[in-house]
Amino acid sequence: MEYLIVLLPLLGAIISGFFSKLIGTKQCQLITSSLVSISGILSLYIFYQVIFNDYYSNKIIFNWITSGNFNVNWSINIDPLTSVMLVIVSLISSIIHFYSIGYMYSDPHKPRFMAYLSLFTFAMLTLVTADNFLQLFFGWEGVGLCSYLLIGFWYKKPSANSAAIKAFIVNRVGDFGFAIGIFLIFFFYGTVNYSEVFELTPSFINQEVIFLGINFNLITLICLMLFLGAMGKSAQFLLHTWLPDAMEGPTPVSALIHAATMVTAGVFLIIRCSPIFEYSQVALNVVTAVGMITAFFAATVALVQNDIKKIVAYSTCSQLGYMFFAAGIGAYHVAIFHLFTHAFFKALLFLGSGCVIHSFHEEQDIRLMGGVWKKIPYTYALMIIGTLALTGFPFLSGFYSKDAIIEFAFLRGTNMGYYASAVGIITAFLTAIYSWRLIFKTFHGKYSNKENNLTSIKESPLIMLAPSCLLAIGAIVTGLLFKEIFIGSESYNFWDDSILFLKSFEHDHLPIWLIFLTPALVIFAIPISYYLFIKNEKILKNFILRNNSLYNFLLNKWYFDELYDFIFVNPIKKLGTFLWRKGDVDIIDRYGPDGISKLIQTISSKAVNFQSGYLYHYAFVMLIGFSLLLTFLILY
């Protein structure tokens, strides 16, 4: 069964990628979607077995590398953490596959798209089922490759190509750190297998190493390098710039990347490596700090964005910040709980945005929408559910997981925990503001699109709405259903040894004001947003005029892209141009291939003059040659 979960998406990718002309486009779409769906159903069964029967498994597919005492298998490891990730990846992916049938209806390259989606799913499943860092890295890079292919799927668009390259390069920065972390583990531990590494970690607590001329604790250095990889993959502060640009890909790609695969890989890595991170408080503090900054930063930027997909994208970035600072304070189970609930409501928001874009004939600017909630009521209802869950409205999924992060941060009782809790509350309020701004600008107010007549706005087809409805159910019930299992009093028994907790959390000292503060702010944000974005827009316009520099600062995403262009991109481009012109063209080409070619051409043009056609000329040349040869032999 475990084999099928991982290999069925790969089979779908092969069929759709290589046999589409043989079996037809529709058949490819149905086959790939069905195979991933079967994988999703089997994942649910495994999840059930883990919950109720304490199911564990480690099936070796084949021996991958053997060298002396070093041994690495290609395995499928099943434990509670893996079972949760299997459900998230395969179930969400299967829903997106079916949604893609409707969304990509008019695209001429549907089989290729479905092949990429299935391959993406396979790479992520390989990542989460690994029992060693080497297999994890293989899946890690596979996810990166597939993201490049999917973001740049519409490769004839220059913006799509640029976005794909940007995502690939930024992730390479993080992956370089990740690779160094794995090298350090191999060098000092002599193994890359999880069980052996985690068992040996306590014996290296006091081990010191010199890295770049600086003295580091070994475990801290390993954790920081692993976290650098997680920062790139999960688009954390400083390595976040690729994420909004990734919206250039088709909407199903955005949903898959942001909800179930790629960006969740970094969070999974930190939680999987909790038996290492728990022994480095410095690394945990860094994770917490970066998570806090990311959550706040992304929320502020989302406040002023006008592209519907970019607003949701920055929302993803912000929620990932929540997950990271939850992991940083040691609440790994709360982080994975939020990852679980987030997968449903974030996929719902992306698919809902896709329905909006489809209805508006590929328009993505929310300023050119409005007043259509009666025209597309089902899409409107789905977006409302996703928004309520995202903002943490009481009794929806996001309420249970997001509030738990804030509460557990407070319960940690450290300065870092209190800071994280405060940032979490502020960010939750900002999240509610920009989320309802999206809703009110898109569906309420006056219709403002001059290119598309209001009568042309129609509801999306059932093949797009039905998958979104399934996600809406998940966005409503997953928090309530799984709260006790994931973060309840018996949660430590459920996670068992898949997550290491050196310090437990006390649940008896939570103040009443903290319990009610965040929900109150979330609810209060609704009338505030309505008043600012619909009822009295002049207040906001006047504020922007008075604080134009602040508005531009947020609109330009804190100028990180411009800063990176100035520091890295432009100098490297200039250096590359210089080396190309002076090195390649002026030196290598001039004195290399081009120079040799010109020399031979010159010699040939001179030599051709000897080809007179007269026999006595040839005889004379032969005589001269014979004379020179004879002279050489006599002298030497």
ABEGO torsion letter per residue (X at the ends): XAAAAAAAAAAAAAAAAAAAAAAEAAAAAAAAAAAAAAAAAAAAAAAAAAAAAGBBBBBBABBABBBEABBBBBBBBBBAAAAAAAAAAAAAAAAAAAAAAAAAAABAAAAAAAAAAAAAAAAAAAAAABABAAAAAAAAAAAAAAAAAAAAABAABAAAAAAAAAAAAAAAAAAAAAAAAAAAAAAAAGBABAAAAAAAAAAAAABBBBBGGBBBBAAAAAAAAAAAAAAAAAGBBGAAAAAAAAAABBAAAAAAAAAABGAAAAAAAAAAAAAAAAABAAAAAAAAAAAAAAAAAAAAAAAABABAAAAAAAAAAAAAAAAAAAAAAGBAAAAAAAAAAAAAAAAAAAAAAAAAAAAAGGBABAAABEGAAAABAAAAAAAAAAAAAAAGBBGBAAAAAAAAAAAAAAAAGBAAAAAAAAAAAAAAAAAAAAAAAAAAAAABEBBABAABBAAABBBBBAAAAAAAAAAAAAAAAAAAAAAAAAABAAAAAAAEAABBBABBBBAAABBAAAAAAAAAAAAAAAAAAAAAAAABAAAAAAAAAABAAAAAAAAAGGGAAAAAAAAAAAAAAAAAAAAAAAAAAAAAAAABAAAAAAAAAAAAAAAAAABAGBAAAAAAAAAAAAAAAAAAAAAX
